[in-house]
C-alpha cells in the first residue's frame, strides 16, 4: 500500500517484472502475474482481508500500517 494512493482500497503485489493490484473489498485483480504466484497472492489476501482493510484505514490517516504475516 502507498500512503497517498487512490480509492478503491487496494494493495499492490510485485513478482519479478510483473505487478498487480487487488481490490480489498472485491478481490478484483488488475495487471498480469504468473498463475502460481497469483494463486499465492489470492490465498494470502483471503486469509488477511480484514488486516488489509485496517491497514488501508491507517494509511488513509497517515499512520503506519501493521505488519501482515506472509503466507507460510
N, CA, C, O and CB atoms as a CASP TS submission, in Angstrom:
PFRMAT TS
TARGET T0000
AUTHOR 0000-0000-0000
METHOD Language model
MODEL 1
PARENT N/A
ATOM      1  N   UNK     1       0.846  -1.178   0.000  1.00  0.00           N
ATOM      2  CA  UNK     1       0.000   0.000   0.000  1.00  0.00           C
ATOM      3  C   UNK     1       0.884   1.231   0.000  1.00  0.00           C
ATOM      4  O   UNK     1       1.987   1.236   0.547  1.00  0.00           O
ATOM      5  CB  UNK     1      -0.959   0.004   1.213  1.00  0.00           C
ATOM      6  N   UNK     2       0.365   2.273  -0.630  1.00  0.00           N
ATOM      7  CA  UNK     2       1.086   3.535  -0.666  1.00  0.00           C
ATOM      8  C   UNK     2       0.300   4.566   0.141  1.00  0.00           C
ATOM      9  O   UNK     2      -0.931   4.558   0.142  1.00  0.00           O
ATOM     10  CB  UNK     2       1.306   4.016  -2.133  1.00  0.00           C
ATOM     11  N   UNK     3       1.020   5.451   0.822  1.00  0.00           N
ATOM     12  CA  UNK     3       0.390   6.433   1.704  1.00  0.00           C
ATOM     13  C   UNK     3      -0.666   7.283   1.019  1.00  0.00           C
ATOM     14  O   UNK     3      -1.727   7.529   1.592  1.00  0.00           O
ATOM     15  CB  UNK     3       1.432   7.325   2.282  1.00  0.00           C
ATOM     16  N   UNK     4      -0.398   7.724  -0.171  1.00  0.00           N
ATOM     17  CA  UNK     4      -1.299   8.670  -0.833  1.00  0.00           C
ATOM     18  C   UNK     4      -2.016   8.024  -2.022  1.00  0.00           C
ATOM     19  O   UNK     4      -2.299   8.689  -3.018  1.00  0.00           O
ATOM     20  CB  UNK     4      -0.520   9.903  -1.301  1.00  0.00           C
ATOM     21  N   UNK     5      -2.302   6.747  -1.912  1.00  0.00           N
ATOM     22  CA  UNK     5      -2.913   6.023  -3.025  1.00  0.00           C
ATOM     23  C   UNK     5      -4.392   6.375  -3.161  1.00  0.00           C
ATOM     24  O   UNK     5      -5.014   6.895  -2.235  1.00  0.00           O
ATOM     25  CB  UNK     5      -2.746   4.510  -2.835  1.00  0.00           C
ATOM     26  N   UNK     6      -4.928   6.081  -4.325  1.00  0.00           N
ATOM     27  CA  UNK     6      -6.303   6.409  -4.680  1.00  0.00           C
ATOM     28  C   UNK     6      -7.265   5.299  -4.245  1.00  0.00           C
ATOM     29  O   UNK     6      -6.846   4.181  -3.947  1.00  0.00           O
ATOM     30  CB  UNK     6      -6.418   6.648  -6.189  1.00  0.00           C
ATOM     31  N   UNK     7      -8.545   5.625  -4.215  1.00  0.00           N
ATOM     32  CA  UNK     7      -9.590   4.624  -3.959  1.00  0.00           C
ATOM     33  C   UNK     7      -9.881   3.904  -5.254  1.00  0.00           C
ATOM     34  O   UNK     7      -9.554   4.440  -6.313  1.00  0.00           O
ATOM     35  CB  UNK     7     -10.889   5.277  -3.383  1.00  0.00           C
ATOM     36  N   UNK     8     -10.466   2.739  -5.242  1.00  0.00           N
ATOM     37  CA  UNK     8     -10.927   1.990  -4.081  1.00  0.00           C
ATOM     38  C   UNK     8      -9.748   1.380  -3.316  1.00  0.00           C
ATOM     39  O   UNK     8      -8.650   1.248  -3.858  1.00  0.00           O
ATOM     40  CB  UNK     8     -11.904   0.892  -4.512  1.00  0.00           C
ATOM     41  N   UNK     9      -9.986   1.008  -2.045  1.00  0.00           N
ATOM     42  CA  UNK     9      -8.920   0.384  -1.257  1.00  0.00           C
ATOM     43  C   UNK     9      -8.349  -0.842  -1.977  1.00  0.00           C
ATOM     44  O   UNK     9      -9.091  -1.709  -2.439  1.00  0.00           O
ATOM     45  CB  UNK     9      -9.449  -0.015   0.134  1.00  0.00           C
ATOM     46  N   UNK    10      -7.026  -0.894  -2.060  1.00  0.00           N
ATOM     47  CA  UNK    10      -6.362  -1.982  -2.784  1.00  0.00           C
ATOM     48  C   UNK    10      -4.933  -2.118  -2.289  1.00  0.00           C
ATOM     49  O   UNK    10      -4.432  -1.269  -1.551  1.00  0.00           O
ATOM     50  CB  UNK    10      -6.387  -1.732  -4.317  1.00  0.00           C
ATOM     51  N   UNK    11      -4.290  -3.193  -2.703  1.00  0.00           N
ATOM     52  CA  UNK    11      -2.865  -3.348  -2.429  1.00  0.00           C
ATOM     53  C   UNK    11      -2.170  -3.768  -3.710  1.00  0.00           C
ATOM     54  O   UNK    11      -2.800  -4.260  -4.646  1.00  0.00           O
ATOM     55  CB  UNK    11      -2.614  -4.385  -1.295  1.00  0.00           C
ATOM     56  N   UNK    12      -0.862  -3.565  -3.735  1.00  0.00           N
ATOM     57  CA  UNK    12      -0.031  -3.892  -4.886  1.00  0.00           C
ATOM     58  C   UNK    12       0.784  -5.138  -4.566  1.00  0.00           C
ATOM     59  O   UNK    12       1.197  -5.340  -3.424  1.00  0.00           O
ATOM     60  CB  UNK    12       0.897  -2.703  -5.265  1.00  0.00           C
ATOM     61  N   UNK    13       1.012  -5.962  -5.563  1.00  0.00           N
ATOM     62  CA  UNK    13       1.907  -7.114  -5.426  1.00  0.00           C
ATOM     63  C   UNK    13       2.832  -7.125  -6.634  1.00  0.00           C
ATOM     64  O   UNK    13       2.411  -6.868  -7.762  1.00  0.00           O
ATOM     65  CB  UNK    13       1.104  -8.467  -5.309  1.00  0.00           C
ATOM     66  N   UNK    14       4.103  -7.429  -6.374  1.00  0.00           N
ATOM     67  CA  UNK    14       5.095  -7.485  -7.441  1.00  0.00           C
ATOM     68  C   UNK    14       5.776  -8.843  -7.418  1.00  0.00           C
ATOM     69  O   UNK    14       5.992  -9.435  -6.360  1.00  0.00           O
ATOM     70  CB  UNK    14       6.136  -6.345  -7.297  1.00  0.00           C
ATOM     71  N   UNK    15       6.109  -9.323  -8.620  1.00  0.00           N
ATOM     72  CA  UNK    15       6.819 -10.583  -8.787  1.00  0.00           C
ATOM     73  C   UNK    15       7.682 -10.448 -10.035  1.00  0.00           C
ATOM     74  O   UNK    15       7.172 -10.489 -11.155  1.00  0.00           O
ATOM     75  CB  UNK    15       5.826 -11.804  -8.898  1.00  0.00           C
ATOM     76  N   UNK    16       8.976 -10.287  -9.843  1.00  0.00           N
ATOM     77  CA  UNK    16       9.848 -10.048 -10.994  1.00  0.00           C
ATOM     78  C   UNK    16       9.423  -8.783 -11.718  1.00  0.00           C
ATOM     79  O   UNK    16       9.322  -7.716 -11.111  1.00  0.00           O
ATOM     80  CB  UNK    16       9.826 -11.248 -11.958  1.00  0.00           C
ATOM     81  N   UNK    17       9.177  -8.901 -13.010  1.00  0.00           N
ATOM     82  CA  UNK    17       8.728  -7.757 -13.807  1.00  0.00           C
ATOM     83  C   UNK    17       7.214  -7.591 -13.822  1.00  0.00           C
ATOM     84  O   UNK    17       6.703  -6.703 -14.503  1.00  0.00           O
ATOM     85  CB  UNK    17       9.223  -7.897 -15.218  1.00  0.00           C
ATOM     86  N   UNK    18       6.492  -8.421 -13.090  1.00  0.00           N
ATOM     87  CA  UNK    18       5.029  -8.385 -13.064  1.00  0.00           C
ATOM     88  C   UNK    18       4.544  -7.564 -11.875  1.00  0.00           C
ATOM     89  O   UNK    18       5.188  -7.517 -10.827  1.00  0.00           O
ATOM     90  CB  UNK    18       4.448  -9.815 -13.004  1.00  0.00           C
ATOM     91  N   UNK    19       3.392  -6.917 -12.061  1.00  0.00           N
ATOM     92  CA  UNK    19       2.763  -6.189 -10.957  1.00  0.00           C
ATOM     93  C   UNK    19       1.252  -6.251 -11.119  1.00  0.00           C
ATOM     94  O   UNK    19       0.720  -6.126 -12.222  1.00  0.00           O
ATOM     95  CB  UNK    19       3.252  -4.711 -10.906  1.00  0.00           C
ATOM     96  N   UNK    20       0.572  -6.447  -9.987  1.00  0.00           N
ATOM     97  CA  UNK    20      -0.888  -6.426  -9.966  1.00  0.00           C
ATOM     98  C   UNK    20      -1.362  -5.538  -8.827  1.00  0.00           C
ATOM     99  O   UNK    20      -0.614  -5.233  -7.898  1.00  0.00           O
ATOM    100  CB  UNK    20      -1.465  -7.859  -9.820  1.00  0.00           C
ATOM    101  N   UNK    21      -2.626  -5.129  -8.921  1.00  0.00           N
ATOM    102  CA  UNK    21      -3.325  -4.535  -7.787  1.00  0.00           C
ATOM    103  C   UNK    21      -4.528  -5.417  -7.510  1.00  0.00           C
ATOM    104  O   UNK    21      -5.129  -5.979  -8.425  1.00  0.00           O
ATOM    105  CB  UNK    21      -3.750  -3.040  -8.067  1.00  0.00           C
ATOM    106  N   UNK    22      -4.873  -5.529  -6.224  1.00  0.00           N
ATOM    107  CA  UNK    22      -6.013  -6.338  -5.806  1.00  0.00           C
ATOM    108  C   UNK    22      -6.912  -5.452  -4.954  1.00  0.00           C
ATOM    109  O   UNK    22      -6.473  -4.912  -3.938  1.00  0.00           O
ATOM    110  CB  UNK    22      -5.558  -7.624  -5.016  1.00  0.00           C
ATOM    111  N   UNK    23      -8.170  -5.299  -5.365  1.00  0.00           N
ATOM    112  CA  UNK    23      -9.124  -4.526  -4.570  1.00  0.00           C
ATOM    113  C   UNK    23      -9.457  -5.303  -3.307  1.00  0.00           C
ATOM    114  O   UNK    23      -9.764  -6.494  -3.362  1.00  0.00           O
ATOM    115  CB  UNK    23     -10.415  -4.214  -5.383  1.00  0.00           C
ATOM    116  N   UNK    24      -9.394  -4.630  -2.183  1.00  0.00           N
ATOM    117  CA  UNK    24      -9.583  -5.299  -0.898  1.00  0.00           C
ATOM    118  C   UNK    24     -11.012  -5.785  -0.719  1.00  0.00           C
ATOM    119  O   UNK    24     -11.216  -6.886  -0.208  1.00  0.00           O
ATOM    120  CB  UNK    24      -9.213  -4.366   0.239  1.00  0.00           C
ATOM    121  N   UNK    25     -11.992  -5.019  -1.115  1.00  0.00           N
ATOM    122  CA  UNK    25     -13.387  -5.421  -0.900  1.00  0.00           C
ATOM    123  C   UNK    25     -13.867  -6.502  -1.863  1.00  0.00           C
ATOM    124  O   UNK    25     -14.660  -7.362  -1.481  1.00  0.00           O
ATOM    125  CB  UNK    25     -14.281  -4.221  -1.023  1.00  0.00           C
ATOM    126  N   UNK    26     -13.396  -6.468  -3.099  1.00  0.00           N
ATOM    127  CA  UNK    26     -13.951  -7.363  -4.122  1.00  0.00           C
ATOM    128  C   UNK    26     -13.013  -8.474  -4.563  1.00  0.00           C
ATOM    129  O   UNK    26     -13.460  -9.495  -5.087  1.00  0.00           O
ATOM    130  CB  UNK    26     -14.342  -6.569  -5.313  1.00  0.00           C
ATOM    131  N   UNK    27     -11.709  -8.284  -4.355  1.00  0.00           N
ATOM    132  CA  UNK    27     -10.741  -9.253  -4.850  1.00  0.00           C
ATOM    133  C   UNK    27     -10.447  -9.119  -6.332  1.00  0.00           C
ATOM    134  O   UNK    27      -9.746  -9.956  -6.899  1.00  0.00           O
ATOM    135  CB  UNK    27     -11.226 -10.627  -4.572  1.00  0.00           C
ATOM    136  N   UNK    28     -10.972  -8.080  -6.969  1.00  0.00           N
ATOM    137  CA  UNK    28     -10.714  -7.864  -8.391  1.00  0.00           C
ATOM    138  C   UNK    28      -9.229  -7.576  -8.594  1.00  0.00           C
ATOM    139  O   UNK    28      -8.636  -6.750  -7.900  1.00  0.00           O
ATOM    140  CB  UNK    28     -11.583  -6.697  -8.946  1.00  0.00           C
ATOM    141  N   UNK    29      -8.652  -8.274  -9.555  1.00  0.00           N
ATOM    142  CA  UNK    29      -7.222  -8.155  -9.847  1.00  0.00           C
ATOM    143  C   UNK    29      -7.038  -7.400 -11.156  1.00  0.00           C
ATOM    144  O   UNK    29      -7.714  -7.679 -12.147  1.00  0.00           O
ATOM    145  CB  UNK    29      -6.546  -9.556  -9.921  1.00  0.00           C
ATOM    146  N   UNK    30      -6.114  -6.437 -11.151  1.00  0.00           N
ATOM    147  CA  UNK    30      -5.729  -5.741 -12.376  1.00  0.00           C
ATOM    148  C   UNK    30      -4.244  -5.955 -12.584  1.00  0.00           C
ATOM    149  O   UNK    30      -3.459  -5.850 -11.642  1.00  0.00           O
ATOM    150  CB  UNK    30      -6.076  -4.215 -12.310  1.00  0.00           C
ATOM    151  N   UNK    31      -3.859  -6.253 -13.806  1.00  0.00           N
ATOM    152  CA  UNK    31      -2.474  -6.493 -14.132  1.00  0.00           C
ATOM    153  C   UNK    31      -2.254  -7.956 -14.473  1.00  0.00           C
ATOM    154  O   UNK    31      -3.203  -8.735 -14.557  1.00  0.00           O
ATOM    155  CB  UNK    31      -1.576  -6.070 -12.984  1.00  0.00           C
ATOM    156  N   UNK    32      -0.991  -8.324 -14.669  1.00  0.00           N
ATOM    157  CA  UNK    32      -0.648  -9.689 -15.048  1.00  0.00           C
ATOM    158  C   UNK    32       0.359 -10.259 -14.069  1.00  0.00           C
ATOM    159  O   UNK    32       1.253  -9.566 -13.584  1.00  0.00           O
ATOM    160  CB  UNK    32      -0.094  -9.738 -16.479  1.00  0.00           C
ATOM    161  N   UNK    33       0.187 -11.554 -13.790  1.00  0.00           N
ATOM    162  CA  UNK    33       1.025 -12.284 -12.847  1.00  0.00           C
ATOM    163  C   UNK    33       1.088 -13.731 -13.311  1.00  0.00           C
ATOM    164  O   UNK    33       0.124 -14.221 -13.898  1.00  0.00           O
ATOM    165  CB  UNK    33       0.473 -12.178 -11.381  1.00  0.00           C
ATOM    166  N   UNK    34       2.184 -14.424 -13.069  1.00  0.00           N
ATOM    167  CA  UNK    34       2.188 -15.858 -13.352  1.00  0.00           C
ATOM    168  C   UNK    34       1.127 -16.569 -12.501  1.00  0.00           C
ATOM    169  O   UNK    34       0.881 -16.182 -11.358  1.00  0.00           O
ATOM    170  CB  UNK    34       3.591 -16.460 -13.084  1.00  0.00           C
ATOM    171  N   UNK    35       0.521 -17.580 -13.049  1.00  0.00           N
ATOM    172  CA  UNK    35      -0.604 -18.254 -12.405  1.00  0.00           C
ATOM    173  C   UNK    35      -0.294 -18.716 -10.976  1.00  0.00           C
ATOM    174  O   UNK    35      -1.073 -18.459 -10.058  1.00  0.00           O
ATOM    175  CB  UNK    35      -1.022 -19.440 -13.237  1.00  0.00           C
ATOM    176  N   UNK    36       0.828 -19.389 -10.792  1.00  0.00           N
ATOM    177  CA  UNK    36       1.160 -19.912  -9.460  1.00  0.00           C
ATOM    178  C   UNK    36       1.351 -18.777  -8.455  1.00  0.00           C
ATOM    179  O   UNK    36       0.879 -18.869  -7.322  1.00  0.00           O
ATOM    180  CB  UNK    36       2.432 -20.776  -9.525  1.00  0.00           C
ATOM    181  N   UNK    37       2.038 -17.711  -8.859  1.00  0.00           N
ATOM    182  CA  UNK    37       2.241 -16.566  -7.971  1.00  0.00           C
ATOM    183  C   UNK    37       0.907 -15.889  -7.651  1.00  0.00           C
ATOM    184  O   UNK    37       0.676 -15.480  -6.513  1.00  0.00           O
ATOM    185  CB  UNK    37       3.215 -15.553  -8.611  1.00  0.00           C
ATOM    186  N   UNK    38       0.037 -15.771  -8.641  1.00  0.00           N
ATOM    187  CA  UNK    38      -1.282 -15.183  -8.414  1.00  0.00           C
ATOM    188  C   UNK    38      -2.075 -16.004  -7.410  1.00  0.00           C
ATOM    189  O   UNK    38      -2.738 -15.446  -6.536  1.00  0.00           O
ATOM    190  CB  UNK    38      -2.055 -15.073  -9.731  1.00  0.00           C
ATOM    191  N   UNK    39      -2.011 -17.318  -7.527  1.00  0.00           N
ATOM    192  CA  UNK    39      -2.713 -18.194  -6.572  1.00  0.00           C
ATOM    193  C   UNK    39      -2.253 -17.898  -5.142  1.00  0.00           C
ATOM    194  O   UNK    39      -3.075 -17.816  -4.229  1.00  0.00           O
ATOM    195  CB  UNK    39      -2.466 -19.692  -6.916  1.00  0.00           C
ATOM    196  N   UNK    40      -0.954 -17.740  -4.947  1.00  0.00           N
ATOM    197  CA  UNK    40      -0.422 -17.470  -3.604  1.00  0.00           C
ATOM    198  C   UNK    40      -0.869 -16.107  -3.090  1.00  0.00           C
ATOM    199  O   UNK    40      -1.225 -15.973  -1.919  1.00  0.00           O
ATOM    200  CB  UNK    40       1.109 -17.545  -3.612  1.00  0.00           C
ATOM    201  N   UNK    41      -0.855 -15.100  -3.949  1.00  0.00           N
ATOM    202  CA  UNK    41      -1.305 -13.761  -3.535  1.00  0.00           C
ATOM    203  C   UNK    41      -2.768 -13.805  -3.126  1.00  0.00           C
ATOM    204  O   UNK    41      -3.140 -13.231  -2.102  1.00  0.00           O
ATOM    205  CB  UNK    41      -1.100 -12.731  -4.673  1.00  0.00           C
ATOM    206  N   UNK    42      -3.602 -14.476  -3.907  1.00  0.00           N
ATOM    207  CA  UNK    42      -5.037 -14.523  -3.587  1.00  0.00           C
ATOM    208  C   UNK    42      -5.311 -15.355  -2.343  1.00  0.00           C
ATOM    209  O   UNK    42      -6.243 -15.050  -1.597  1.00  0.00           O
ATOM    210  CB  UNK    42      -5.823 -15.090  -4.766  1.00  0.00           C
ATOM    211  N   UNK    43      -4.531 -16.387  -2.103  1.00  0.00           N
ATOM    212  CA  UNK    43      -4.676 -17.161  -0.864  1.00  0.00           C
ATOM    213  C   UNK    43      -4.339 -16.279   0.337  1.00  0.00           C
ATOM    214  O   UNK    43      -5.062 -16.270   1.333  1.00  0.00           O
ATOM    215  CB  UNK    43      -3.762 -18.423  -0.887  1.00  0.00           C
ATOM    216  N   UNK    44      -3.231 -15.538   0.233  1.00  0.00           N
ATOM    217  CA  UNK    44      -2.830 -14.622   1.303  1.00  0.00           C
ATOM    218  C   UNK    44      -3.900 -13.554   1.522  1.00  0.00           C
ATOM    219  O   UNK    44      -4.244 -13.232   2.659  1.00  0.00           O
ATOM    220  CB  UNK    44      -1.475 -13.961   0.972  1.00  0.00           C
ATOM    221  N   UNK    45      -4.416 -13.017   0.436  1.00  0.00           N
ATOM    222  CA  UNK    45      -5.477 -11.998   0.502  1.00  0.00           C
ATOM    223  C   UNK    45      -6.693 -12.521   1.268  1.00  0.00           C
ATOM    224  O   UNK    45      -7.224 -11.827   2.134  1.00  0.00           O
ATOM    225  CB  UNK    45      -5.898 -11.562  -0.919  1.00  0.00           C
ATOM    226  N   UNK    46      -7.134 -13.738   0.955  1.00  0.00           N
ATOM    227  CA  UNK    46      -8.302 -14.312   1.639  1.00  0.00           C
ATOM    228  C   UNK    46      -8.052 -14.462   3.139  1.00  0.00           C
ATOM    229  O   UNK    46      -8.959 -14.246   3.943  1.00  0.00           O
ATOM    230  CB  UNK    46      -8.658 -15.677   1.032  1.00  0.00           C
ATOM    231  N   UNK    47      -6.841 -14.828   3.512  1.00  0.00           N
ATOM    232  CA  UNK    47      -6.508 -15.010   4.924  1.00  0.00           C
ATOM    233  C   UNK    47      -6.412 -13.685   5.676  1.00  0.00           C
ATOM    234  O   UNK    47      -6.623 -13.647   6.888  1.00  0.00           O
ATOM    235  CB  UNK    47      -5.201 -15.763   5.052  1.00  0.00           C
ATOM    236  N   UNK    48      -6.098 -12.604   4.975  1.00  0.00           N
ATOM    237  CA  UNK    48      -5.787 -11.334   5.651  1.00  0.00           C
ATOM    238  C   UNK    48      -6.644 -10.160   5.187  1.00  0.00           C
ATOM    239  O   UNK    48      -6.236  -9.006   5.324  1.00  0.00           O
ATOM    240  CB  UNK    48      -4.341 -10.994   5.438  1.00  0.00           C
ATOM    241  N   UNK    49      -7.803 -10.434   4.651  1.00  0.00           N
ATOM    242  CA  UNK    49      -8.641  -9.346   4.133  1.00  0.00           C
ATOM    243  C   UNK    49      -8.958  -8.300   5.202  1.00  0.00           C
ATOM    244  O   UNK    49      -8.888  -7.101   4.930  1.00  0.00           O
ATOM    245  CB  UNK    49      -9.940  -9.912   3.570  1.00  0.00           C
ATOM    246  N   UNK    50      -9.299  -8.731   6.393  1.00  0.00           N
ATOM    247  CA  UNK    50      -9.629  -7.778   7.462  1.00  0.00           C
ATOM    248  C   UNK    50      -8.392  -6.964   7.862  1.00  0.00           C
ATOM    249  O   UNK    50      -8.498  -5.762   8.107  1.00  0.00           O
ATOM    250  CB  UNK    50     -10.199  -8.525   8.695  1.00  0.00           C
ATOM    251  N   UNK    51      -7.236  -7.602   7.930  1.00  0.00           N
ATOM    252  CA  UNK    51      -5.999  -6.882   8.232  1.00  0.00           C
ATOM    253  C   UNK    51      -5.702  -5.842   7.155  1.00  0.00           C
ATOM    254  O   UNK    51      -5.244  -4.740   7.458  1.00  0.00           O
ATOM    255  CB  UNK    51      -4.821  -7.863   8.361  1.00  0.00           C
ATOM    256  N   UNK    52      -5.962  -6.192   5.906  1.00  0.00           N
ATOM    257  CA  UNK    52      -5.743  -5.256   4.798  1.00  0.00           C
ATOM    258  C   UNK    52      -6.683  -4.063   4.905  1.00  0.00           C
ATOM    259  O   UNK    52      -6.271  -2.933   4.642  1.00  0.00           O
ATOM    260  CB  UNK    52      -5.938  -5.964   3.446  1.00  0.00           C
ATOM    261  N   UNK    53      -7.935  -4.289   5.283  1.00  0.00           N
ATOM    262  CA  UNK    53      -8.879  -3.174   5.481  1.00  0.00           C
ATOM    263  C   UNK    53      -8.359  -2.221   6.556  1.00  0.00           C
ATOM    264  O   UNK    53      -8.367  -1.003   6.383  1.00  0.00           O
ATOM    265  CB  UNK    53     -10.285  -3.706   5.872  1.00  0.00           C
ATOM    266  N   UNK    54      -7.908  -2.801   7.670  1.00  0.00           N
ATOM    267  CA  UNK    54      -7.399  -1.979   8.773  1.00  0.00           C
ATOM    268  C   UNK    54      -6.175  -1.188   8.341  1.00  0.00           C
ATOM    269  O   UNK    54      -6.057  -0.005   8.660  1.00  0.00           O
ATOM    270  CB  UNK    54      -7.055  -2.855   9.984  1.00  0.00           C
ATOM    271  N   UNK    55      -5.269  -1.824   7.622  1.00  0.00           N
ATOM    272  CA  UNK    55      -4.070  -1.122   7.173  1.00  0.00           C
ATOM    273  C   UNK    55      -4.409   0.000   6.194  1.00  0.00           C
ATOM    274  O   UNK    55      -3.778   1.056   6.225  1.00  0.00           O
ATOM    275  CB  UNK    55      -3.099  -2.103   6.524  1.00  0.00           C
ATOM    276  N   UNK    56      -5.400  -0.217   5.326  1.00  0.00           N
ATOM    277  CA  UNK    56      -5.807   0.846   4.402  1.00  0.00           C
ATOM    278  C   UNK    56      -6.287   2.061   5.194  1.00  0.00           C
ATOM    279  O   UNK    56      -5.941   3.197   4.870  1.00  0.00           O
ATOM    280  CB  UNK    56      -6.924   0.347   3.441  1.00  0.00           C
ATOM    281  N   UNK    57      -7.080   1.816   6.228  1.00  0.00           N
ATOM    282  CA  UNK    57      -7.582   2.923   7.056  1.00  0.00           C
ATOM    283  C   UNK    57      -6.434   3.636   7.765  1.00  0.00           C
ATOM    284  O   UNK    57      -6.435   4.864   7.859  1.00  0.00           O
ATOM    285  CB  UNK    57      -8.602   2.405   8.092  1.00  0.00           C
ATOM    286  N   UNK    58      -5.464   2.888   8.261  1.00  0.00           N
ATOM    287  CA  UNK    58      -4.308   3.507   8.907  1.00  0.00           C
ATOM    288  C   UNK    58      -3.543   4.387   7.910  1.00  0.00           C
ATOM    289  O   UNK    58      -3.185   5.521   8.229  1.00  0.00           O
ATOM    290  CB  UNK    58      -3.374   2.424   9.496  1.00  0.00           C
ATOM    291  N   UNK    59      -3.300   3.873   6.729  1.00  0.00           N
ATOM    292  CA  UNK    59      -2.585   4.659   5.707  1.00  0.00           C
ATOM    293  C   UNK    59      -3.368   5.911   5.331  1.00  0.00           C
ATOM    294  O   UNK    59      -2.778   6.969   5.110  1.00  0.00           O
ATOM    295  CB  UNK    59      -2.329   3.805   4.450  1.00  0.00           C
ATOM    296  N   UNK    60      -4.680   5.800   5.257  1.00  0.00           N
ATOM    297  CA  UNK    60      -5.509   6.954   4.912  1.00  0.00           C
ATOM    298  C   UNK    60      -5.388   8.057   5.966  1.00  0.00           C
ATOM    299  O   UNK    60      -5.551   9.237   5.658  1.00  0.00           O
ATOM    300  CB  UNK    60      -6.975   6.529   4.759  1.00  0.00           C
ATOM    301  N   UNK    61      -5.102   7.662   7.215  1.00  0.00           N
ATOM    302  CA  UNK    61      -4.911   8.628   8.301  1.00  0.00           C
ATOM    303  C   UNK    61      -3.437   9.005   8.473  1.00  0.00           C
ATOM    304  O   UNK    61      -3.060   9.641   9.458  1.00  0.00           O
ATOM    305  CB  UNK    61      -5.458   8.057   9.614  1.00  0.00           C
ATOM    306  N   UNK    62      -2.606   8.604   7.499  1.00  0.00           N
ATOM    307  CA  UNK    62      -1.166   8.884   7.545  1.00  0.00           C
ATOM    308  C   UNK    62      -0.492   8.220   8.746  1.00  0.00           C
ATOM    309  O   UNK    62       0.477   8.747   9.294  1.00  0.00           O
ATOM    310  CB  UNK    62      -0.927  10.390   7.588  1.00  0.00           C
ATOM    311  N   UNK    63      -1.016   7.054   9.151  1.00  0.00           N
ATOM    312  CA  UNK    63      -0.428   6.279  10.242  1.00  0.00           C
ATOM    313  C   UNK    63       0.240   5.048   9.658  1.00  0.00           C
ATOM    314  O   UNK    63      -0.129   4.578   8.581  1.00  0.00           O
ATOM    315  CB  UNK    63      -1.502   5.881  11.299  1.00  0.00           C
ATOM    316  N   UNK    64       1.215   4.536  10.370  1.00  0.00           N
ATOM    317  CA  UNK    64       1.952   3.353   9.890  1.00  0.00           C
ATOM    318  C   UNK    64       1.059   2.123   9.912  1.00  0.00           C
ATOM    319  O   UNK    64       0.376   1.867  10.903  1.00  0.00           O
ATOM    320  CB  UNK    64       3.211   3.106  10.749  1.00  0.00           C
ATOM    321  N   UNK    65       1.062   1.367   8.831  1.00  0.00           N
ATOM    322  CA  UNK    65       0.265   0.132   8.800  1.00  0.00           C
ATOM    323  C   UNK    65       0.906  -0.935   9.672  1.00  0.00           C
ATOM    324  O   UNK    65       2.106  -0.898   9.944  1.00  0.00           O
ATOM    325  CB  UNK    65       0.113  -0.385   7.354  1.00  0.00           C
ATOM    326  N   UNK    66       0.100  -1.874  10.100  1.00  0.00           N
ATOM    327  CA  UNK    66       0.588  -3.021  10.866  1.00  0.00           C
ATOM    328  C   UNK    66       1.238  -4.019   9.903  1.00  0.00           C
ATOM    329  O   UNK    66       0.888  -4.076   8.724  1.00  0.00           O
ATOM    330  CB  UNK    66      -0.576  -3.698  11.672  1.00  0.00           C
ATOM    331  N   UNK    67       2.175  -4.792  10.414  1.00  0.00           N
ATOM    332  CA  UNK    67       2.799  -5.839   9.611  1.00  0.00           C
ATOM    333  C   UNK    67       1.816  -6.992   9.451  1.00  0.00           C
ATOM    334  O   UNK    67       1.183  -7.417  10.417  1.00  0.00           O
ATOM    335  CB  UNK    67       4.128  -6.328  10.261  1.00  0.00           C
ATOM    336  N   UNK    68       1.693  -7.492   8.232  1.00  0.00           N
ATOM    337  CA  UNK    68       0.848  -8.661   7.959  1.00  0.00           C
ATOM    338  C   UNK    68       1.769  -9.814   7.623  1.00  0.00           C
ATOM    339  O   UNK    68       2.650  -9.696   6.771  1.00  0.00           O
ATOM    340  CB  UNK    68      -0.177  -8.389   6.790  1.00  0.00           C
ATOM    341  N   UNK    69       1.559 -10.920   8.296  1.00  0.00           N
ATOM    342  CA  UNK    69       2.414 -12.080   8.122  1.00  0.00           C
ATOM    343  C   UNK    69       2.350 -12.620   6.696  1.00  0.00           C
ATOM    344  O   UNK    69       1.279 -12.627   6.089  1.00  0.00           O
ATOM    345  CB  UNK    69       2.027 -13.163   9.107  1.00  0.00           C
ATOM    346  N   UNK    70       3.471 -13.069   6.159  1.00  0.00           N
ATOM    347  CA  UNK    70       3.477 -13.668   4.825  1.00  0.00           C
ATOM    348  C   UNK    70       2.804 -15.039   4.835  1.00  0.00           C
ATOM    349  O   UNK    70       2.561 -15.618   5.894  1.00  0.00           O
ATOM    350  CB  UNK    70       4.914 -13.789   4.302  1.00  0.00           C
ATOM    351  N   UNK    71       2.513 -15.538   3.660  1.00  0.00           N
ATOM    352  CA  UNK    71       1.943 -16.871   3.506  1.00  0.00           C
ATOM    353  C   UNK    71       3.021 -17.889   3.862  1.00  0.00           C
ATOM    354  O   UNK    71       4.166 -17.774   3.424  1.00  0.00           O
ATOM    355  CB  UNK    71       1.403 -17.100   2.051  1.00  0.00           C
ATOM    356  N   UNK    72       2.649 -18.872   4.651  1.00  0.00           N
ATOM    357  CA  UNK    72       3.632 -19.901   5.045  1.00  0.00           C
ATOM    358  C   UNK    72       3.529 -21.117   4.161  1.00  0.00           C
ATOM    359  O   UNK    72       4.274 -22.079   4.344  1.00  0.00           O
ATOM    360  CB  UNK    72       3.436 -20.311   6.506  1.00  0.00           C
TER
END
